[in-house]
Amino acid sequence: MTEENILLEVEHLQTGYGDLKVVRDVSLTVRSGQITVLLGRNGAGKTTTLRAITGLNRTYGGEVRYLGKKLGETVAHRRVAQGMSYVQEGKRVFHELTIEQNLLLGGFSTKSKKRALLEAVQEIYEFFPILGDKRSLPASSMSGGQQQMLAIGQALMAKPKLLILDEPSQGLAPAIMKEVMERVHSLKATGLGILLVEQAVQESLEISDEVSVLDMGRTSLAGPASSMTLEQLQEAYFGTSESVPAKQMAE
């Protein structure tokens, strides 16, 4: 894997809310055409890490580099314009708008003409056929899994290089969760780099290339998913903050 494949590098990130430092030392890498999954118990700092990467939280220390450049204090909307799309947890769509209107809003940041936007919408329909079938219905009429697909479709309308997903399987039935995860996995073929936060450990490991485990705001284990053993993952997942620096798995 060459350096040219690297989209995102996070090194020793520190971030939080106001005076509360939630994340103390997190490092991870995301490459084009690959999925990096960020695991950890509730309260480990996963969502806080994503918010700092996307510019929604201020960083107190460490470094975030995207496309080889330090992001520093780059504001969130400029990160979107540079090709970073963030799907927050909770299926955040515009419930009163139709599926197609939701998708068109997702492409607003590209400043594309209407014809190009409609062509992009058609690509989303090909990827998520259920959205095309229900394009004229309000988003509120869709199931939780379908709304999650719509939220991902909105993010894809911005033509990102890096897609960041915060627990896309949250609250979904097992069969629907499997379908969503399969769709996320298939996005790798487009060359997208994907940073995935999940509670569904086994399912996310099956589709991921790299794994980073957080414990008490610190990276406790990081390396290729194919090299992870169940014992190592359990130790990191249920371990303590004493496991610093991160235990790096051999490639």
BABAFI-194250 format. One record per residue (C-alpha): residue in three letters; z, y, x. Coordinates in pm, whole numbers, plus 50000, padded with zeros to 5 digits. Example, Ala and Ser with C-alpha at 12.3 -4.5 7.8 and 13.67 -1.06 7.14 Angstrom:
2
<atom rest="ALA" w="50780" v="49550" u="51230"/>
<atom rest="SER" w="50714" v="49894" u="51367"/>
end
This chain:
251
<atom rest="MET" w="50000" v="50000" u="50000"/>
<atom rest="THR" w="49889" v="50329" u="50155"/>
<atom rest="GLU" w="50056" v="50665" u="50137"/>
<atom rest="GLU" w="49765" v="50792" u="49926"/>
<atom rest="ASN" w="49885" v="50571" u="49641"/>
<atom rest="ILE" w="50221" v="50748" u="49618"/>
<atom rest="LEU" w="50252" v="50982" u="49319"/>
<atom rest="LEU" w="50623" v="51050" u="49308"/>
<atom rest="GLU" w="50894" v="51035" u="49572"/>
<atom rest="VAL" w="51257" v="51101" u="49488"/>
<atom rest="GLU" w="51500" v="51112" u="49780"/>
<atom rest="HIS" w="51879" v="51143" u="49754"/>
<atom rest="LEU" w="51855" v="51332" u="49425"/>
<atom rest="GLN" w="52164" v="51510" u="49294"/>
<atom rest="THR" w="52164" v="51658" u="48945"/>
<atom rest="GLY" w="52368" v="51696" u="48629"/>
<atom rest="TYR" w="52473" v="51945" u="48362"/>
<atom rest="GLY" w="52638" v="52275" u="48453"/>
<atom rest="ASP" w="52919" v="52197" u="48695"/>
<atom rest="LEU" w="52913" v="51827" u="48608"/>
<atom rest="LYS" w="52728" v="51625" u="48873"/>
<atom rest="VAL" w="52609" v="51306" u="48702"/>
<atom rest="VAL" w="52356" v="51187" u="48961"/>
<atom rest="ARG" w="52481" v="51184" u="49319"/>
<atom rest="ASP" w="52226" v="50992" u="49527"/>
<atom rest="VAL" w="51912" v="50849" u="49366"/>
<atom rest="SER" w="51593" v="50752" u="49548"/>
<atom rest="LEU" w="51276" v="50593" u="49409"/>
<atom rest="THR" w="50898" v="50586" u="49449"/>
<atom rest="VAL" w="50617" v="50560" u="49193"/>
<atom rest="ARG" w="50261" v="50466" u="49297"/>
<atom rest="SER" w="49926" v="50491" u="49118"/>
<atom rest="GLY" w="49846" v="50183" u="48913"/>
<atom rest="GLN" w="50203" v="50056" u="48931"/>
<atom rest="ILE" w="50521" v="50055" u="48724"/>
<atom rest="THR" w="50859" v="50144" u="48869"/>
<atom rest="VAL" w="51148" v="50052" u="48641"/>
<atom rest="LEU" w="51481" v="50232" u="48657"/>
<atom rest="LEU" w="51767" v="50012" u="48538"/>
<atom rest="GLY" w="52138" v="50066" u="48492"/>
<atom rest="ARG" w="52418" v="50058" u="48239"/>
<atom rest="ASN" w="52472" v="50331" u="47981"/>
<atom rest="GLY" w="52601" v="50640" u="48159"/>
<atom rest="ALA" w="52459" v="50540" u="48499"/>
<atom rest="GLY" w="52243" v="50855" u="48511"/>
<atom rest="LYS" w="51898" v="50724" u="48422"/>
<atom rest="THR" w="51799" v="50986" u="48164"/>
<atom rest="THR" w="51957" v="51262" u="48373"/>
<atom rest="THR" w="51738" v="51152" u="48664"/>
<atom rest="LEU" w="51426" v="51170" u="48447"/>
<atom rest="ARG" w="51520" v="51516" u="48323"/>
<atom rest="ALA" w="51551" v="51641" u="48681"/>
<atom rest="ILE" w="51216" v="51487" u="48780"/>
<atom rest="THR" w="51045" v="51658" u="48486"/>
<atom rest="GLY" w="51210" v="51995" u="48546"/>
<atom rest="LEU" w="51447" v="51993" u="48249"/>
<atom rest="ASN" w="51758" v="51971" u="48467"/>
<atom rest="ARG" w="51836" v="52169" u="48780"/>
<atom rest="THR" w="51868" v="51973" u="49105"/>
<atom rest="TYR" w="52175" v="52028" u="49321"/>
<atom rest="GLY" w="52049" v="51841" u="49625"/>
<atom rest="GLY" w="51791" v="51596" u="49751"/>
<atom rest="GLU" w="51417" v="51625" u="49702"/>
<atom rest="VAL" w="51147" v="51549" u="49445"/>
<atom rest="ARG" w="50788" v="51531" u="49573"/>
<atom rest="TYR" w="50489" v="51490" u="49345"/>
<atom rest="LEU" w="50139" v="51436" u="49483"/>
<atom rest="GLY" w="50285" v="51499" u="49828"/>
<atom rest="LYS" w="50430" v="51842" u="49744"/>
<atom rest="LYS" w="50792" v="51944" u="49692"/>
<atom rest="LEU" w="50851" v="52046" u="49332"/>
<atom rest="GLY" w="51156" v="52260" u="49407"/>
<atom rest="GLU" w="51221" v="52484" u="49107"/>
<atom rest="THR" w="50880" v="52424" u="48944"/>
<atom rest="VAL" w="50933" v="52467" u="48569"/>
<atom rest="ALA" w="50872" v="52182" u="48325"/>
<atom rest="HIS" w="50547" v="52306" u="48169"/>
<atom rest="ARG" w="50388" v="52349" u="48511"/>
<atom rest="ARG" w="50477" v="51991" u="48595"/>
<atom rest="VAL" w="50298" v="51885" u="48277"/>
<atom rest="ALA" w="49994" v="52088" u="48381"/>
<atom rest="GLN" w="49998" v="51907" u="48716"/>
<atom rest="GLY" w="49970" v="51570" u="48542"/>
<atom rest="MET" w="50326" v="51462" u="48461"/>
<atom rest="SER" w="50395" v="51345" u="48103"/>
<atom rest="TYR" w="50742" v="51259" u="47974"/>
<atom rest="VAL" w="50812" v="51052" u="47663"/>
<atom rest="GLN" w="51178" v="51109" u="47582"/>
<atom rest="GLU" w="51391" v="50848" u="47409"/>
<atom rest="GLY" w="51409" v="50847" u="47032"/>
<atom rest="LYS" w="51041" v="50849" u="46927"/>
<atom rest="ARG" w="51009" v="51228" u="46919"/>
<atom rest="VAL" w="50703" v="51296" u="46704"/>
<atom rest="PHE" w="50624" v="51558" u="46438"/>
<atom rest="HIS" w="50710" v="51361" u="46124"/>
<atom rest="GLU" w="50547" v="51593" u="45872"/>
<atom rest="LEU" w="50215" v="51607" u="46057"/>
<atom rest="THR" w="49951" v="51335" u="46041"/>
<atom rest="ILE" w="49900" v="51088" u="46323"/>
<atom rest="GLU" w="49582" v="51266" u="46427"/>
<atom rest="GLN" w="49746" v="51609" u="46420"/>
<atom rest="ASN" w="50024" v="51474" u="46644"/>
<atom rest="LEU" w="49769" v="51348" u="46893"/>
<atom rest="LEU" w="49573" v="51673" u="46894"/>
<atom rest="LEU" w="49893" v="51863" u="46970"/>
<atom rest="GLY" w="49951" v="51626" u="47261"/>
<atom rest="GLY" w="49624" v="51740" u="47416"/>
<atom rest="PHE" w="49696" v="52113" u="47375"/>
<atom rest="SER" w="49809" v="52157" u="47736"/>
<atom rest="THR" w="49468" v="52044" u="47868"/>
<atom rest="LYS" w="49301" v="52351" u="47709"/>
<atom rest="SER" w="49006" v="52126" u="47626"/>
<atom rest="LYS" w="48747" v="52214" u="47364"/>
<atom rest="LYS" w="48768" v="52048" u="47023"/>
<atom rest="ARG" w="48495" v="51794" u="47096"/>
<atom rest="ALA" w="48669" v="51677" u="47413"/>
<atom rest="LEU" w="49001" v="51653" u="47229"/>
<atom rest="LEU" w="48847" v="51444" u="46952"/>
<atom rest="GLU" w="48692" v="51214" u="47211"/>
<atom rest="ALA" w="49034" v="51176" u="47372"/>
<atom rest="VAL" w="49183" v="51094" u="47032"/>
<atom rest="GLN" w="48926" v="50818" u="46988"/>
<atom rest="GLU" w="49034" v="50670" u="47321"/>
<atom rest="ILE" w="49391" v="50660" u="47194"/>
<atom rest="TYR" w="49275" v="50486" u="46875"/>
<atom rest="GLU" w="49101" v="50222" u="47087"/>
<atom rest="PHE" w="49419" v="50166" u="47283"/>
<atom rest="PHE" w="49648" v="50172" u="46976"/>
<atom rest="PRO" w="49428" v="50056" u="46682"/>
<atom rest="ILE" w="49712" v="50094" u="46432"/>
<atom rest="LEU" w="49710" v="50470" u="46494"/>
<atom rest="GLY" w="49342" v="50488" u="46406"/>
<atom rest="ASP" w="49398" v="50287" u="46090"/>
<atom rest="LYS" w="49665" v="50535" u="45976"/>
<atom rest="ARG" w="49524" v="50855" u="46127"/>
<atom rest="SER" w="49545" v="51060" u="45805"/>
<atom rest="LEU" w="49900" v="50955" u="45715"/>
<atom rest="PRO" w="50212" v="51151" u="45811"/>
<atom rest="ALA" w="50399" v="51020" u="46113"/>
<atom rest="SER" w="50707" v="50973" u="45893"/>
<atom rest="SER" w="50526" v="50690" u="45712"/>
<atom rest="MET" w="50509" v="50477" u="46027"/>
<atom rest="SER" w="50752" v="50215" u="46150"/>
<atom rest="GLY" w="50969" v="50278" u="46455"/>
<atom rest="GLY" w="50736" v="50079" u="46678"/>
<atom rest="GLN" w="50432" v="50264" u="46550"/>
<atom rest="GLN" w="50603" v="50598" u="46607"/>
<atom rest="GLN" w="50675" v="50490" u="46964"/>
<atom rest="MET" w="50307" v="50412" u="47013"/>
<atom rest="LEU" w="50226" v="50756" u="46871"/>
<atom rest="ALA" w="50469" v="50922" u="47113"/>
<atom rest="ILE" w="50303" v="50742" u="47405"/>
<atom rest="GLY" w="49961" v="50836" u="47267"/>
<atom rest="GLN" w="50066" v="51201" u="47254"/>
<atom rest="ALA" w="50166" v="51186" u="47620"/>
<atom rest="LEU" w="49837" v="51021" u="47716"/>
<atom rest="MET" w="49643" v="51300" u="47545"/>
<atom rest="ALA" w="49756" v="51530" u="47829"/>
<atom rest="LYS" w="49557" v="51311" u="48073"/>
<atom rest="PRO" w="49854" v="51249" u="48302"/>
<atom rest="LYS" w="49859" v="51093" u="48647"/>
<atom rest="LEU" w="50228" v="51004" u="48605"/>
<atom rest="LEU" w="50373" v="50876" u="48277"/>
<atom rest="ILE" w="50752" v="50878" u="48241"/>
<atom rest="LEU" w="50899" v="50667" u="47961"/>
<atom rest="ASP" w="51263" v="50672" u="47856"/>
<atom rest="GLU" w="51355" v="50348" u="47677"/>
<atom rest="PRO" w="51033" v="50298" u="47475"/>
<atom rest="SER" w="51170" v="49971" u="47328"/>
<atom rest="GLN" w="51491" v="50129" u="47196"/>
<atom rest="GLY" w="51572" v="50015" u="46842"/>
<atom rest="LEU" w="51262" v="49798" u="46806"/>
<atom rest="ALA" w="51244" v="49444" u="46673"/>
<atom rest="PRO" w="51172" v="49186" u="46946"/>
<atom rest="ALA" w="50811" v="49124" u="46841"/>
<atom rest="ILE" w="50734" v="49498" u="46828"/>
<atom rest="MET" w="50915" v="49557" u="47156"/>
<atom rest="LYS" w="50696" v="49292" u="47319"/>
<atom rest="GLU" w="50381" v="49462" u="47187"/>
<atom rest="VAL" w="50492" v="49804" u="47317"/>
<atom rest="MET" w="50578" v="49661" u="47659"/>
<atom rest="GLU" w="50243" v="49484" u="47677"/>
<atom rest="ARG" w="50067" v="49813" u="47603"/>
<atom rest="VAL" w="50267" v="49990" u="47872"/>
<atom rest="HIS" w="50176" v="49714" u="48118"/>
<atom rest="SER" w="49806" v="49743" u="48036"/>
<atom rest="LEU" w="49812" v="50115" u="48123"/>
<atom rest="LYS" w="49835" v="50022" u="48491"/>
<atom rest="ALA" w="49467" v="49928" u="48482"/>
<atom rest="THR" w="49380" v="50295" u="48419"/>
<atom rest="GLY" w="49536" v="50395" u="48752"/>
<atom rest="LEU" w="49838" v="50562" u="48592"/>
<atom rest="GLY" w="50167" v="50558" u="48774"/>
<atom rest="ILE" w="50453" v="50477" u="48536"/>
<atom rest="LEU" w="50824" v="50541" u="48570"/>
<atom rest="LEU" w="51006" v="50336" u="48308"/>
<atom rest="VAL" w="51371" v="50352" u="48204"/>
<atom rest="GLU" w="51474" v="50048" u="48002"/>
<atom rest="GLN" w="51771" v="49853" u="47872"/>
<atom rest="ALA" w="51554" v="49546" u="47811"/>
<atom rest="VAL" w="51603" v="49414" u="48163"/>
<atom rest="GLN" w="51406" v="49088" u="48153"/>
<atom rest="GLU" w="51110" v="49235" u="47967"/>
<atom rest="SER" w="51082" v="49536" u="48198"/>
<atom rest="LEU" w="51106" v="49320" u="48511"/>
<atom rest="GLU" w="50816" v="49111" u="48385"/>
<atom rest="ILE" w="50580" v="49410" u="48380"/>
<atom rest="SER" w="50713" v="49613" u="48675"/>
<atom rest="ASP" w="50614" v="49632" u="49040"/>
<atom rest="GLU" w="50917" v="49816" u="49177"/>
<atom rest="VAL" w="51278" v="49820" u="49064"/>
<atom rest="SER" w="51554" v="50072" u="49121"/>
<atom rest="VAL" w="51904" v="50007" u="48986"/>
<atom rest="LEU" w="52152" v="50289" u="48925"/>
<atom rest="ASP" w="52528" v="50249" u="48929"/>
<atom rest="MET" w="52760" v="50547" u="48882"/>
<atom rest="GLY" w="52483" v="50796" u="48962"/>
<atom rest="ARG" w="52369" v="50622" u="49280"/>
<atom rest="THR" w="52088" v="50381" u="49369"/>
<atom rest="SER" w="52257" v="50047" u="49429"/>
<atom rest="LEU" w="51947" v="49829" u="49467"/>
<atom rest="ALA" w="51577" v="49904" u="49519"/>
<atom rest="GLY" w="51270" v="49699" u="49604"/>
<atom rest="PRO" w="50974" v="49496" u="49472"/>
<atom rest="ALA" w="51036" v="49330" u="49136"/>
<atom rest="SER" w="50892" v="49005" u="49272"/>
<atom rest="SER" w="51169" v="48991" u="49536"/>
<atom rest="MET" w="51460" v="49047" u="49301"/>
<atom rest="THR" w="51689" v="48751" u="49238"/>
<atom rest="LEU" w="51909" v="48728" u="48931"/>
<atom rest="GLU" w="52221" v="48727" u="49147"/>
<atom rest="GLN" w="52122" v="49043" u="49335"/>
<atom rest="LEU" w="52032" v="49219" u="49014"/>
<atom rest="GLN" w="52357" v="49122" u="48845"/>
<atom rest="GLU" w="52560" v="49243" u="49143"/>
<atom rest="ALA" w="52380" v="49579" u="49144"/>
<atom rest="TYR" w="52375" v="49617" u="48764"/>
<atom rest="PHE" w="52742" v="49542" u="48716"/>
<atom rest="GLY" w="52860" v="49654" u="49058"/>
<atom rest="THR" w="53044" v="49967" u="49169"/>
<atom rest="SER" w="52946" v="50295" u="49329"/>
<atom rest="GLU" w="53056" v="50158" u="49667"/>
<atom rest="SER" w="52710" v="50002" u="49716"/>
<atom rest="VAL" w="52565" v="50304" u="49896"/>
<atom rest="PRO" w="52320" v="50345" u="50059"/>
<atom rest="ALA" w="52087" v="50136" u="49845"/>
<atom rest="LYS" w="52033" v="49776" u="49942"/>
<atom rest="GLN" w="51662" v="49768" u="50017"/>
<atom rest="MET" w="51482" v="49442" u="49943"/>
<atom rest="ALA" w="51232" v="49319" u="50202"/>
<atom rest="GLU" w="50874" v="49334" u="50086"/>
end
